[in-house]
Amino acid sequence: QVQVVESGGGLVEPGGSLRLTCSASGLGNSDWWASWYRQAPGSDREFVSTLTQTATGDRANYVTSVRGRFAMSREKAKAMIYLQMNNLKPEDTAVYFCNVRKGHMSYWGQGTRVSVSP
């Protein structure tokens, strides 16, 4: 059974950095892909970033609001996914969720809370 667990959230001042980690277990040897989403208080869950496959390896794509500040990566062999978040802004405050996809299946973690405040 696949389990997804996020960690690394916390309280940070504007301009600060956090690194979120997503650990996925039970994926086996099949290929898998991942994305990050976030849900701010009172808002719908929104897409943040995803990995796609290219001829030269993984490529990350981002929502416009985080492009240039966030960097997504993965360690495929360890089934670990990362989201490095720099120059954080108050509007980045949200619960961040990791989504892992394998075949037709999609798995979500419980989320990790990020709060950006002076």
Rosetta silent file (secondary structure, phi, psi, omega in degrees, C-alpha in Angstrom):
SEQUENCE: QVQVVESGGGLVEPGGSLRLTCSASGLGNSDWWASWYRQAPGSDREFVSTLTQTATGDRANYVTSVRGRFAMSREKAKAMIYLQMNNLKPEDTAVYFCNVRKGHMSYWGQGTRVSVSP
SCORE:     score description
SCORE:     0.000 S_00000001
   1 L     0.000  134.653 -178.661    0.000    0.000    0.000 S_00000001
   2 L   -81.975  132.676  174.412    1.341    3.420   -0.953 S_00000001
   3 E  -126.400  138.870 -178.470    1.731    5.972    1.817 S_00000001
   4 E  -123.105  127.303 -177.790    2.688    9.600    1.329 S_00000001
   5 E  -132.413  123.879  176.969    3.981   11.735    4.184 S_00000001
   6 E   -97.703  152.219  175.493    4.933   15.398    3.984 S_00000001
   7 E  -154.028  169.462  175.188    7.204   17.223    6.422 S_00000001
   8 L   105.342   -5.798  178.959    9.215   20.404    6.738 S_00000001
   9 L   -70.348  171.719  179.077    6.517   22.992    7.197 S_00000001
  10 E   167.102 -169.033  178.830    6.659   25.685    9.842 S_00000001
  11 E  -102.193  130.013 -178.141    6.530   29.371   10.637 S_00000001
  12 E  -142.510  151.057  177.681    8.917   31.636    8.773 S_00000001
  13 L   -79.233  155.564  175.248    9.284   35.374    8.255 S_00000001
  14 L   -53.355  137.921 -176.366    8.780   36.943    4.830 S_00000001
  15 L    90.916  -10.358 -178.783   11.895   36.454    2.734 S_00000001
  16 L   -81.611 -178.008 -176.614   12.767   33.259    4.529 S_00000001
  17 L  -131.648  151.039  171.320   13.152   29.723    3.204 S_00000001
  18 E  -142.268  153.706  174.476   11.770   26.281    3.916 S_00000001
  19 E  -123.034  114.120  177.036   12.382   22.885    2.384 S_00000001
  20 E   -88.409  144.081  178.035    9.439   20.546    2.241 S_00000001
  21 E  -124.426  140.034  176.506   10.003   16.815    2.000 S_00000001
  22 E  -125.533  122.925  178.990    7.595   14.158    0.784 S_00000001
  23 E  -109.264  125.189 -179.718    8.317   10.521    1.495 S_00000001
  24 E  -116.712  123.288  178.980    6.436    7.911   -0.506 S_00000001
  25 E  -114.168  155.307  177.629    6.546    4.263    0.514 S_00000001
  26 L    83.405   14.088 -177.725    5.147    1.193   -1.202 S_00000001
  27 L   -79.188  -19.799 -177.693    5.722    2.410   -4.775 S_00000001
  28 L    68.539 -154.156 -174.944    7.698   -0.642   -5.832 S_00000001
  29 L   -98.432   -2.237 -179.780    9.817   -0.523   -8.949 S_00000001
  30 L   -72.716  158.996  178.826    7.295    1.027  -11.333 S_00000001
  31 L   -69.747  151.936  179.703    7.708    4.565  -12.540 S_00000001
  32 L  -149.130  160.327 -178.957    5.941    7.291  -10.613 S_00000001
  33 E  -136.141  162.773 -174.291    5.470   11.025  -10.751 S_00000001
  34 E  -144.483  157.012  175.611    4.713   13.727   -8.241 S_00000001
  35 E  -142.215  161.233  170.821    3.269   17.196   -7.790 S_00000001
  36 E  -114.489  139.508  174.341    2.879   19.706   -5.007 S_00000001
  37 E  -129.107  166.059  175.173   -0.380   21.471   -4.245 S_00000001
  38 E  -145.590  155.190  179.269   -1.372   23.922   -1.545 S_00000001
  39 E  -135.598  112.191  177.725   -4.538   25.067    0.125 S_00000001
  40 L   -82.163  157.527  179.229   -4.738   28.449    1.798 S_00000001
  41 L   -55.585  128.014  177.452   -7.333   29.138    4.497 S_00000001
  42 L    77.180    8.184 -177.322  -10.733   29.617    2.912 S_00000001
  43 L  -122.975  164.805  175.019   -9.477   28.736   -0.558 S_00000001
  44 L   -76.003  160.972  175.354   -9.536   25.769   -2.888 S_00000001
  45 E   -68.557  135.358 -179.012   -6.535   23.537   -3.291 S_00000001
  46 E  -125.548  152.117  177.793   -4.262   24.885   -6.011 S_00000001
  47 E   -69.932  140.229  176.362   -1.465   23.455   -8.111 S_00000001
  48 E  -115.417  -53.023 -176.558    2.074   24.540   -7.188 S_00000001
  49 E  -159.899  158.918  177.453    4.508   22.401   -9.148 S_00000001
  50 E  -150.129  159.771  176.454    4.916   19.123  -10.977 S_00000001
  51 E  -106.767  136.527  173.679    7.631   16.992  -12.537 S_00000001
  52 E  -125.321  161.375 -176.572    7.510   15.883  -16.142 S_00000001
  53 E   -97.150  132.659  174.353    9.805   13.605  -18.071 S_00000001
  54 E  -124.957  175.735 -179.917   12.076   14.886  -20.793 S_00000001
  55 L   -64.403  -22.647 -177.024   14.831   13.295  -22.849 S_00000001
  56 L  -105.381    4.872  177.918   17.397   14.739  -20.435 S_00000001
  57 E   126.442 -162.755 -178.594   15.600   13.879  -17.216 S_00000001
  58 E   -68.450  144.762  173.509   13.037   15.404  -14.869 S_00000001
  59 E  -131.687  132.993 -179.636   11.723   18.862  -15.572 S_00000001
  60 E   -99.137  140.054  175.547    9.759   20.883  -13.049 S_00000001
  61 E  -121.687  146.172 -171.097    6.891   23.171  -13.946 S_00000001
  62 E  -132.206  153.521  168.133    5.456   25.782  -11.614 S_00000001
  63 L   -67.218  149.252 -173.596    2.476   27.999  -11.126 S_00000001
  64 H   -56.145  -36.563 -173.588    3.399   31.546  -12.106 S_00000001
  65 H   -66.801  -18.523 -178.771    3.227   32.895   -8.564 S_00000001
  66 H  -114.535   -6.160 -176.710    6.104   30.705   -7.330 S_00000001
  67 L   -60.367  132.879 -178.192    8.261   30.485  -10.453 S_00000001
  68 L    90.228  -13.514  179.538   11.807   31.603   -9.706 S_00000001
  69 L  -114.404  -31.794 -177.962   11.335   31.157   -5.949 S_00000001
  70 E  -107.163  150.101  176.302   10.445   27.462   -5.586 S_00000001
  71 E  -138.783  123.009 -179.505   12.379   24.447   -6.847 S_00000001
  72 E  -104.391  140.962  178.159   10.965   20.937   -7.013 S_00000001
  73 E  -152.127  171.930  175.919   13.090   17.823   -7.265 S_00000001
  74 E  -147.066  154.291  168.266   13.025   14.140   -6.445 S_00000001
  75 E  -110.276   97.265 -170.707   15.315   11.285   -5.529 S_00000001
  76 H   -59.396  -43.814 -176.355   13.623    8.529   -7.483 S_00000001
  77 H   -63.764  -29.702 -179.242   15.497    5.619   -5.894 S_00000001
  78 H   -96.293   -3.464 -176.504   14.558    6.809   -2.412 S_00000001
  79 L    54.249   47.207  178.512   11.004    7.813   -3.383 S_00000001
  80 E  -118.412  139.014  178.788   11.600   11.265   -1.922 S_00000001
  81 E  -126.102  140.129 -175.818   10.233   14.497   -3.324 S_00000001
  82 E  -125.812  152.319  171.396   11.383   17.956   -2.304 S_00000001
  83 E  -136.122  104.233  175.769   10.126   21.503   -2.591 S_00000001
  84 E   -85.100  122.530 -176.035   12.707   24.168   -1.836 S_00000001
  85 E  -118.438  116.359 -179.438   10.890   27.418   -1.135 S_00000001
  86 L  -115.882  161.415  178.801   12.868   30.657   -1.092 S_00000001
  87 L    48.434   51.866 -176.389   11.878   34.291   -0.660 S_00000001
  88 L   -66.220  145.944 -178.575    8.637   33.231    0.955 S_00000001
  89 L  -121.005  157.221  178.545    5.752   35.671    0.994 S_00000001
  90 H   -54.461  -32.672 -179.555    2.698   35.896    3.264 S_00000001
  91 H   -72.235   -6.168  174.024    0.554   34.727    0.346 S_00000001
  92 H   -83.850   -5.729  178.966    2.477   31.439    0.362 S_00000001
  93 L   -60.792  123.336 -176.509    0.808   30.605    3.675 S_00000001
  94 E  -178.053  170.333  165.730   -1.059   27.340    3.159 S_00000001
  95 E   -91.317  127.991 -176.743   -1.110   23.640    3.837 S_00000001
  96 E  -102.419  131.669 -177.008    1.121   21.998    1.258 S_00000001
  97 E  -118.212  141.522  174.242    0.219   18.585   -0.103 S_00000001
  98 E  -100.464  132.971  176.523    2.277   16.069   -2.019 S_00000001
  99 E  -119.289  124.724  179.770    0.541   14.073   -4.734 S_00000001
 100 E  -115.245  133.207 -178.362    2.184   10.922   -6.084 S_00000001
 101 E  -120.654  133.720  177.884    0.904    9.182   -9.198 S_00000001
 102 E  -137.414  114.227 -174.785    1.654    5.640  -10.277 S_00000001
 103 L    62.253 -127.787  179.966   -0.163    4.310  -13.296 S_00000001
 104 L   -93.344    2.154 -175.668   -3.796    5.291  -12.923 S_00000001
 105 E   -96.325  148.660 -179.815   -3.541    5.685   -9.150 S_00000001
 106 E  -133.580  131.266 -175.328   -3.104    8.939   -7.287 S_00000001
 107 E  -125.187  140.238 -179.673   -2.025    9.222   -3.662 S_00000001
 108 E  -121.740  147.674  171.062   -2.128   12.184   -1.286 S_00000001
 109 L   -90.801 -176.956 -179.246   -0.466   12.936    1.988 S_00000001
 110 L   -85.623  -12.497  177.490   -2.024   14.717    4.954 S_00000001
 111 L    95.896  157.703  174.860   -0.174   17.939    4.240 S_00000001
 112 E  -133.007  134.637 -172.470    2.325   20.120    6.053 S_00000001
 113 E   -87.266  131.772  176.043    1.484   23.646    7.176 S_00000001
 114 E  -118.397  125.149  178.122    3.532   26.628    6.051 S_00000001
 115 E  -123.305  126.037  179.761    2.946   29.996    7.693 S_00000001
 116 E  -116.419  112.508 -174.715    4.721   33.131    6.488 S_00000001
 117 L  -155.403  145.288  177.973    4.345   36.041    8.871 S_00000001
 118 L   -61.439    0.000    0.000    6.497   38.841   10.355 S_00000001
